[in-house]
């Protein structure tokens, strides 16, 4: 599974990083980025939680 973050819509709230620091981090522009590709199997549930709780719905998880 892979995660992606729509950079244009990201508001840099860091919620995804709080929920799943194994998969998400901050980039040089101060927005969320994927740091694990593919998502480690043991982090999949937390990555999905990060996507589900993103306040601007810019994270997608795909197969």
PDB file of N, CA, C and O in Angstrom:
ATOM      1  N   UNK A   1       0.849  -1.188   0.000  1.00  0.00           N
ATOM      2  CA  UNK A   1       0.000   0.000   0.000  1.00  0.00           C
ATOM      3  C   UNK A   1       0.890   1.245   0.000  1.00  0.00           C
ATOM      4  O   UNK A   1       1.998   1.249   0.536  1.00  0.00           O
ATOM      5  N   UNK A   2       0.360   2.297  -0.622  1.00  0.00           N
ATOM      6  CA  UNK A   2       1.083   3.559  -0.711  1.00  0.00           C
ATOM      7  C   UNK A   2       0.216   4.693  -0.196  1.00  0.00           C
ATOM      8  O   UNK A   2      -1.010   4.667  -0.303  1.00  0.00           O
ATOM      9  N   UNK A   3       0.881   5.681   0.359  1.00  0.00           N
ATOM     10  CA  UNK A   3       0.193   6.893   0.820  1.00  0.00           C
ATOM     11  C   UNK A   3       0.615   8.046  -0.070  1.00  0.00           C
ATOM     12  O   UNK A   3       1.705   8.039  -0.641  1.00  0.00           O
ATOM     13  N   UNK A   4      -0.251   9.029  -0.182  1.00  0.00           N
ATOM     14  CA  UNK A   4       0.107  10.267  -0.880  1.00  0.00           C
ATOM     15  C   UNK A   4      -0.563  11.436  -0.168  1.00  0.00           C
ATOM     16  O   UNK A   4      -1.606  11.292   0.470  1.00  0.00           O
ATOM     17  N   UNK A   5       0.070  12.596  -0.298  1.00  0.00           N
ATOM     18  CA  UNK A   5      -0.442  13.819   0.314  1.00  0.00           C
ATOM     19  C   UNK A   5      -0.546  14.873  -0.777  1.00  0.00           C
ATOM     20  O   UNK A   5       0.435  15.167  -1.461  1.00  0.00           O
ATOM     21  N   UNK A   6      -1.737  15.441  -0.937  1.00  0.00           N
ATOM     22  CA  UNK A   6      -1.948  16.538  -1.888  1.00  0.00           C
ATOM     23  C   UNK A   6      -1.318  17.796  -1.286  1.00  0.00           C
ATOM     24  O   UNK A   6      -1.876  18.405  -0.373  1.00  0.00           O
ATOM     25  N   UNK A   7      -0.158  18.175  -1.808  1.00  0.00           N
ATOM     26  CA  UNK A   7       0.597  19.297  -1.258  1.00  0.00           C
ATOM     27  C   UNK A   7      -0.164  20.615  -1.327  1.00  0.00           C
ATOM     28  O   UNK A   7      -0.037  21.445  -0.427  1.00  0.00           O
ATOM     29  N   UNK A   8      -0.944  20.821  -2.368  1.00  0.00           N
ATOM     30  CA  UNK A   8      -1.670  22.081  -2.502  1.00  0.00           C
ATOM     31  C   UNK A   8      -2.721  22.266  -1.418  1.00  0.00           C
ATOM     32  O   UNK A   8      -2.989  23.389  -0.990  1.00  0.00           O
ATOM     33  N   UNK A   9      -3.315  21.164  -0.975  1.00  0.00           N
ATOM     34  CA  UNK A   9      -4.375  21.268   0.020  1.00  0.00           C
ATOM     35  C   UNK A   9      -3.910  21.134   1.455  1.00  0.00           C
ATOM     36  O   UNK A   9      -4.660  21.444   2.381  1.00  0.00           O
ATOM     37  N   UNK A  10      -2.682  20.677   1.653  1.00  0.00           N
ATOM     38  CA  UNK A  10      -2.162  20.456   3.010  1.00  0.00           C
ATOM     39  C   UNK A  10      -2.074  21.783   3.760  1.00  0.00           C
ATOM     40  O   UNK A  10      -1.572  22.776   3.234  1.00  0.00           O
ATOM     41  N   UNK A  11      -2.575  21.782   5.007  1.00  0.00           N
ATOM     42  CA  UNK A  11      -2.529  22.992   5.834  1.00  0.00           C
ATOM     43  C   UNK A  11      -1.467  22.898   6.929  1.00  0.00           C
ATOM     44  O   UNK A  11      -1.409  23.751   7.815  1.00  0.00           O
ATOM     45  N   UNK A  12      -0.633  21.868   6.870  1.00  0.00           N
ATOM     46  CA  UNK A  12       0.502  21.700   7.787  1.00  0.00           C
ATOM     47  C   UNK A  12       0.082  21.643   9.253  1.00  0.00           C
ATOM     48  O   UNK A  12       0.751  22.214  10.114  1.00  0.00           O
ATOM     49  N   UNK A  13      -1.008  20.966   9.534  1.00  0.00           N
ATOM     50  CA  UNK A  13      -1.471  20.873  10.921  1.00  0.00           C
ATOM     51  C   UNK A  13      -0.687  19.832  11.725  1.00  0.00           C
ATOM     52  O   UNK A  13      -0.742  19.836  12.955  1.00  0.00           O
ATOM     53  N   UNK A  14       0.027  18.959  11.059  1.00  0.00           N
ATOM     54  CA  UNK A  14       0.866  17.883  11.625  1.00  0.00           C
ATOM     55  C   UNK A  14       0.089  16.761  12.315  1.00  0.00           C
ATOM     56  O   UNK A  14       0.693  15.937  13.002  1.00  0.00           O
ATOM     57  N   UNK A  15      -1.213  16.711  12.151  1.00  0.00           N
ATOM     58  CA  UNK A  15      -1.989  15.632  12.770  1.00  0.00           C
ATOM     59  C   UNK A  15      -1.541  14.269  12.248  1.00  0.00           C
ATOM     60  O   UNK A  15      -1.420  13.322  13.026  1.00  0.00           O
ATOM     61  N   UNK A  16      -1.296  14.157  10.950  1.00  0.00           N
ATOM     62  CA  UNK A  16      -0.886  12.880  10.375  1.00  0.00           C
ATOM     63  C   UNK A  16       0.437  12.403  10.970  1.00  0.00           C
ATOM     64  O   UNK A  16       0.636  11.207  11.184  1.00  0.00           O
ATOM     65  N   UNK A  17       1.332  13.342  11.232  1.00  0.00           N
ATOM     66  CA  UNK A  17       2.627  12.992  11.811  1.00  0.00           C
ATOM     67  C   UNK A  17       2.448  12.547  13.261  1.00  0.00           C
ATOM     68  O   UNK A  17       3.138  11.638  13.722  1.00  0.00           O
ATOM     69  N   UNK A  18       1.541  13.173  13.968  1.00  0.00           N
ATOM     70  CA  UNK A  18       1.250  12.760  15.341  1.00  0.00           C
ATOM     71  C   UNK A  18       0.674  11.349  15.386  1.00  0.00           C
ATOM     72  O   UNK A  18       1.009  10.560  16.270  1.00  0.00           O
ATOM     73  N   UNK A  19      -0.191  11.041  14.430  1.00  0.00           N
ATOM     74  CA  UNK A  19      -0.844   9.733  14.390  1.00  0.00           C
ATOM     75  C   UNK A  19       0.090   8.654  13.867  1.00  0.00           C
ATOM     76  O   UNK A  19       0.096   7.538  14.388  1.00  0.00           O
ATOM     77  N   UNK A  20       0.883   8.971  12.840  1.00  0.00           N
ATOM     78  CA  UNK A  20       1.696   7.954  12.176  1.00  0.00           C
ATOM     79  C   UNK A  20       3.060   8.506  11.735  1.00  0.00           C
ATOM     80  O   UNK A  20       3.285   8.712  10.542  1.00  0.00           O
ATOM     81  N   UNK A  21       3.960   8.743  12.682  1.00  0.00           N
ATOM     82  CA  UNK A  21       5.271   9.308  12.328  1.00  0.00           C
ATOM     83  C   UNK A  21       6.145   8.355  11.511  1.00  0.00           C
ATOM     84  O   UNK A  21       7.151   8.773  10.938  1.00  0.00           O
ATOM     85  N   UNK A  22       5.767   7.085  11.456  1.00  0.00           N
ATOM     86  CA  UNK A  22       6.522   6.117  10.653  1.00  0.00           C
ATOM     87  C   UNK A  22       6.317   6.335   9.161  1.00  0.00           C
ATOM     88  O   UNK A  22       7.148   5.920   8.353  1.00  0.00           O
ATOM     89  N   UNK A  23       5.216   6.983   8.790  1.00  0.00           N
ATOM     90  CA  UNK A  23       4.869   7.149   7.376  1.00  0.00           C
ATOM     91  C   UNK A  23       4.901   8.608   6.929  1.00  0.00           C
ATOM     92  O   UNK A  23       5.194   8.886   5.766  1.00  0.00           O
ATOM     93  N   UNK A  24       4.606   9.545   7.831  1.00  0.00           N
ATOM     94  CA  UNK A  24       4.506  10.951   7.451  1.00  0.00           C
ATOM     95  C   UNK A  24       5.548  11.805   8.166  1.00  0.00           C
ATOM     96  O   UNK A  24       5.886  11.554   9.323  1.00  0.00           O
ATOM     97  N   UNK A  25       6.048  12.810   7.469  1.00  0.00           N
ATOM     98  CA  UNK A  25       6.991  13.773   8.023  1.00  0.00           C
ATOM     99  C   UNK A  25       6.761  15.113   7.360  1.00  0.00           C
ATOM    100  O   UNK A  25       5.867  15.254   6.525  1.00  0.00           O
ATOM    101  N   UNK A  26       7.560  16.095   7.726  1.00  0.00           N
ATOM    102  CA  UNK A  26       7.429  17.434   7.144  1.00  0.00           C
ATOM    103  C   UNK A  26       8.479  17.621   6.049  1.00  0.00           C
ATOM    104  O   UNK A  26       9.603  17.130   6.158  1.00  0.00           O
ATOM    105  N   UNK A  27       8.096  18.336   5.000  1.00  0.00           N
ATOM    106  CA  UNK A  27       9.055  18.642   3.929  1.00  0.00           C
ATOM    107  C   UNK A  27       9.625  20.049   4.132  1.00  0.00           C
ATOM    108  O   UNK A  27       9.281  20.733   5.096  1.00  0.00           O
ATOM    109  N   UNK A  28      10.486  20.465   3.229  1.00  0.00           N
ATOM    110  CA  UNK A  28      11.150  21.769   3.348  1.00  0.00           C
ATOM    111  C   UNK A  28      10.168  22.941   3.301  1.00  0.00           C
ATOM    112  O   UNK A  28      10.457  24.021   3.816  1.00  0.00           O
ATOM    113  N   UNK A  29       9.003  22.719   2.679  1.00  0.00           N
ATOM    114  CA  UNK A  29       7.987  23.776   2.606  1.00  0.00           C
ATOM    115  C   UNK A  29       7.096  23.802   3.846  1.00  0.00           C
ATOM    116  O   UNK A  29       6.185  24.626   3.938  1.00  0.00           O
ATOM    117  N   UNK A  30       7.354  22.904   4.800  1.00  0.00           N
ATOM    118  CA  UNK A  30       6.568  22.868   6.023  1.00  0.00           C
ATOM    119  C   UNK A  30       5.253  22.138   5.898  1.00  0.00           C
ATOM    120  O   UNK A  30       4.361  22.317   6.726  1.00  0.00           O
ATOM    121  N   UNK A  31       5.120  21.311   4.865  1.00  0.00           N
ATOM    122  CA  UNK A  31       3.893  20.541   4.670  1.00  0.00           C
ATOM    123  C   UNK A  31       4.191  19.061   4.855  1.00  0.00           C
ATOM    124  O   UNK A  31       5.343  18.630   4.810  1.00  0.00           O
ATOM    125  N   UNK A  32       3.134  18.297   5.064  1.00  0.00           N
ATOM    126  CA  UNK A  32       3.289  16.859   5.258  1.00  0.00           C
ATOM    127  C   UNK A  32       3.766  16.188   3.976  1.00  0.00           C
ATOM    128  O   UNK A  32       3.406  16.588   2.868  1.00  0.00           O
ATOM    129  N   UNK A  33       4.588  15.152   4.159  1.00  0.00           N
ATOM    130  CA  UNK A  33       5.015  14.335   3.029  1.00  0.00           C
ATOM    131  C   UNK A  33       5.111  12.887   3.480  1.00  0.00           C
ATOM    132  O   UNK A  33       5.216  12.600   4.672  1.00  0.00           O
ATOM    133  N   UNK A  34       5.074  11.989   2.524  1.00  0.00           N
ATOM    134  CA  UNK A  34       5.225  10.567   2.806  1.00  0.00           C
ATOM    135  C   UNK A  34       6.715  10.271   2.917  1.00  0.00           C
ATOM    136  O   UNK A  34       7.497  10.634   2.039  1.00  0.00           O
ATOM    137  N   UNK A  35       7.104   9.606   4.009  1.00  0.00           N
ATOM    138  CA  UNK A  35       8.507   9.256   4.204  1.00  0.00           C
ATOM    139  C   UNK A  35       8.734   7.747   4.132  1.00  0.00           C
ATOM    140  O   UNK A  35       9.875   7.292   4.211  1.00  0.00           O
ATOM    141  N   UNK A  36       7.665   6.968   3.984  1.00  0.00           N
ATOM    142  CA  UNK A  36       7.785   5.513   3.867  1.00  0.00           C
ATOM    143  C   UNK A  36       6.955   5.049   2.674  1.00  0.00           C
ATOM    144  O   UNK A  36       5.729   5.158   2.677  1.00  0.00           O
ATOM    145  N   UNK A  37       7.628   4.538   1.672  1.00  0.00           N
ATOM    146  CA  UNK A  37       6.931   4.083   0.465  1.00  0.00           C
ATOM    147  C   UNK A  37       7.550   2.764   0.019  1.00  0.00           C
ATOM    148  O   UNK A  37       8.698   2.760  -0.425  1.00  0.00           O
ATOM    149  N   UNK A  38       6.857   1.680   0.118  1.00  0.00           N
ATOM    150  CA  UNK A  38       5.448   1.557   0.535  1.00  0.00           C
ATOM    151  C   UNK A  38       5.286   1.673   2.054  1.00  0.00           C
ATOM    152  O   UNK A  38       6.261   1.714   2.804  1.00  0.00           O
ATOM    153  N   UNK A  39       4.023   1.723   2.477  1.00  0.00           N
ATOM    154  CA  UNK A  39       3.715   1.779   3.902  1.00  0.00           C
ATOM    155  C   UNK A  39       4.112   0.439   4.523  1.00  0.00           C
ATOM    156  O   UNK A  39       3.709  -0.611   4.021  1.00  0.00           O
ATOM    157  N   UNK A  40       4.891   0.456   5.599  1.00  0.00           N
ATOM    158  CA  UNK A  40       5.202  -0.811   6.278  1.00  0.00           C
ATOM    159  C   UNK A  40       3.916  -1.479   6.752  1.00  0.00           C
ATOM    160  O   UNK A  40       3.025  -0.804   7.267  1.00  0.00           O
ATOM    161  N   UNK A  41       3.809  -2.785   6.587  1.00  0.00           N
ATOM    162  CA  UNK A  41       2.561  -3.471   6.970  1.00  0.00           C
ATOM    163  C   UNK A  41       2.112  -3.198   8.403  1.00  0.00           C
ATOM    164  O   UNK A  41       0.912  -3.113   8.665  1.00  0.00           O
ATOM    165  N   UNK A  42       3.050  -3.061   9.326  1.00  0.00           N
ATOM    166  CA  UNK A  42       2.661  -2.822  10.716  1.00  0.00           C
ATOM    167  C   UNK A  42       2.218  -1.379  10.974  1.00  0.00           C
ATOM    168  O   UNK A  42       1.756  -1.064  12.070  1.00  0.00           O
ATOM    169  N   UNK A  43       2.353  -0.506   9.982  1.00  0.00           N
ATOM    170  CA  UNK A  43       1.924   0.891  10.116  1.00  0.00           C
ATOM    171  C   UNK A  43       0.682   1.204   9.296  1.00  0.00           C
ATOM    172  O   UNK A  43       0.208   2.340   9.300  1.00  0.00           O
ATOM    173  N   UNK A  44       0.154   0.219   8.599  1.00  0.00           N
ATOM    174  CA  UNK A  44      -0.979   0.458   7.699  1.00  0.00           C
ATOM    175  C   UNK A  44      -2.210   0.997   8.422  1.00  0.00           C
ATOM    176  O   UNK A  44      -2.845   1.934   7.938  1.00  0.00           O
ATOM    177  N   UNK A  45      -2.551   0.425   9.561  1.00  0.00           N
ATOM    178  CA  UNK A  45      -3.743   0.878  10.289  1.00  0.00           C
ATOM    179  C   UNK A  45      -3.575   2.325  10.748  1.00  0.00           C
ATOM    180  O   UNK A  45      -4.519   3.111  10.667  1.00  0.00           O
ATOM    181  N   UNK A  46      -2.387   2.685  11.229  1.00  0.00           N
ATOM    182  CA  UNK A  46      -2.151   4.055  11.682  1.00  0.00           C
ATOM    183  C   UNK A  46      -2.123   5.027  10.497  1.00  0.00           C
ATOM    184  O   UNK A  46      -2.586   6.162  10.617  1.00  0.00           O
ATOM    185  N   UNK A  47      -1.590   4.594   9.373  1.00  0.00           N
ATOM    186  CA  UNK A  47      -1.588   5.450   8.180  1.00  0.00           C
ATOM    187  C   UNK A  47      -3.022   5.716   7.725  1.00  0.00           C
ATOM    188  O   UNK A  47      -3.360   6.837   7.344  1.00  0.00           O
ATOM    189  N   UNK A  48      -3.860   4.683   7.765  1.00  0.00           N
ATOM    190  CA  UNK A  48      -5.265   4.860   7.387  1.00  0.00           C
ATOM    191  C   UNK A  48      -5.970   5.785   8.369  1.00  0.00           C
ATOM    192  O   UNK A  48      -6.797   6.604   7.968  1.00  0.00           O
ATOM    193  N   UNK A  49      -5.648   5.660   9.652  1.00  0.00           N
ATOM    194  CA  UNK A  49      -6.223   6.562  10.656  1.00  0.00           C
ATOM    195  C   UNK A  49      -5.819   8.008  10.372  1.00  0.00           C
ATOM    196  O   UNK A  49      -6.632   8.924  10.497  1.00  0.00           O
ATOM    197  N   UNK A  50      -4.559   8.206   9.988  1.00  0.00           N
ATOM    198  CA  UNK A  50      -4.094   9.557   9.641  1.00  0.00           C
ATOM    199  C   UNK A  50      -4.882  10.107   8.464  1.00  0.00           C
ATOM    200  O   UNK A  50      -5.276  11.273   8.470  1.00  0.00           O
ATOM    201  N   UNK A  51      -5.115   9.273   7.454  1.00  0.00           N
ATOM    202  CA  UNK A  51      -5.896   9.703   6.292  1.00  0.00           C
ATOM    203  C   UNK A  51      -7.335  10.031   6.699  1.00  0.00           C
ATOM    204  O   UNK A  51      -7.901  11.029   6.255  1.00  0.00           O
ATOM    205  N   UNK A  52      -7.911   9.191   7.539  1.00  0.00           N
ATOM    206  CA  UNK A  52      -9.309   9.382   7.950  1.00  0.00           C
ATOM    207  C   UNK A  52      -9.497  10.615   8.823  1.00  0.00           C
ATOM    208  O   UNK A  52     -10.571  11.216   8.819  1.00  0.00           O
ATOM    209  N   UNK A  53      -8.464  10.999   9.574  1.00  0.00           N
ATOM    210  CA  UNK A  53      -8.612  12.126  10.493  1.00  0.00           C
ATOM    211  C   UNK A  53      -8.050  13.440   9.941  1.00  0.00           C
ATOM    212  O   UNK A  53      -8.148  14.477  10.598  1.00  0.00           O
ATOM    213  N   UNK A  54      -7.470  13.406   8.752  1.00  0.00           N
ATOM    214  CA  UNK A  54      -6.933  14.634   8.152  1.00  0.00           C
ATOM    215  C   UNK A  54      -8.067  15.655   8.012  1.00  0.00           C
ATOM    216  O   UNK A  54      -9.077  15.363   7.372  1.00  0.00           O
ATOM    217  N   UNK A  55      -7.918  16.843   8.600  1.00  0.00           N
ATOM    218  CA  UNK A  55      -9.021  17.816   8.590  1.00  0.00           C
ATOM    219  C   UNK A  55      -9.356  18.366   7.205  1.00  0.00           C
ATOM    220  O   UNK A  55     -10.447  18.900   7.002  1.00  0.00           O
ATOM    221  N   UNK A  56      -8.435  18.243   6.251  1.00  0.00           N
ATOM    222  CA  UNK A  56      -8.698  18.742   4.908  1.00  0.00           C
ATOM    223  C   UNK A  56      -8.727  17.620   3.864  1.00  0.00           C
ATOM    224  O   UNK A  56      -8.773  17.877   2.661  1.00  0.00           O
ATOM    225  N   UNK A  57      -8.699  16.373   4.345  1.00  0.00           N
ATOM    226  CA  UNK A  57      -8.840  15.170   3.493  1.00  0.00           C
ATOM    227  C   UNK A  57      -7.893  15.158   2.292  1.00  0.00           C
ATOM    228  O   UNK A  57      -8.317  14.915   1.162  1.00  0.00           O
ATOM    229  N   UNK A  58      -6.603  15.423   2.544  1.00  0.00           N
ATOM    230  CA  UNK A  58      -5.636  15.438   1.444  1.00  0.00           C
ATOM    231  C   UNK A  58      -4.738  14.195   1.415  1.00  0.00           C
ATOM    232  O   UNK A  58      -3.848  14.092   0.570  1.00  0.00           O
ATOM    233  N   UNK A  59      -4.968  13.255   2.333  1.00  0.00           N
ATOM    234  CA  UNK A  59      -4.174  12.029   2.350  1.00  0.00           C
ATOM    235  C   UNK A  59      -4.965  10.907   1.731  1.00  0.00           C
ATOM    236  O   UNK A  59      -6.130  10.697   2.070  1.00  0.00           O
ATOM    237  N   UNK A  60      -4.332  10.178   0.817  1.00  0.00           N
ATOM    238  CA  UNK A  60      -4.964   8.996   0.243  1.00  0.00           C
ATOM    239  C   UNK A  60      -4.063   7.786   0.433  1.00  0.00           C
ATOM    240  O   UNK A  60      -2.836   7.876   0.389  1.00  0.00           O
ATOM    241  N   UNK A  61      -4.710   6.665   0.643  1.00  0.00           N
ATOM    242  CA  UNK A  61      -4.019   5.377   0.779  1.00  0.00           C
ATOM    243  C   UNK A  61      -4.546   4.510  -0.363  1.00  0.00           C
ATOM    244  O   UNK A  61      -5.756   4.357  -0.535  1.00  0.00           O
ATOM    245  N   UNK A  62      -3.623   3.947  -1.137  1.00  0.00           N
ATOM    246  CA  UNK A  62      -4.050   3.119  -2.280  1.00  0.00           C
ATOM    247  C   UNK A  62      -3.184   1.873  -2.371  1.00  0.00           C
ATOM    248  O   UNK A  62      -2.071   1.807  -1.847  1.00  0.00           O
ATOM    249  N   UNK A  63      -3.747   0.893  -3.058  1.00  0.00           N
ATOM    250  CA  UNK A  63      -3.133  -0.417  -3.149  1.00  0.00           C
ATOM    251  C   UNK A  63      -2.112  -0.556  -4.189  1.00  0.00           C
ATOM    252  O   UNK A  63      -1.532  -1.631  -4.346  1.00  0.00           O
TER     253      UNK A  63
END
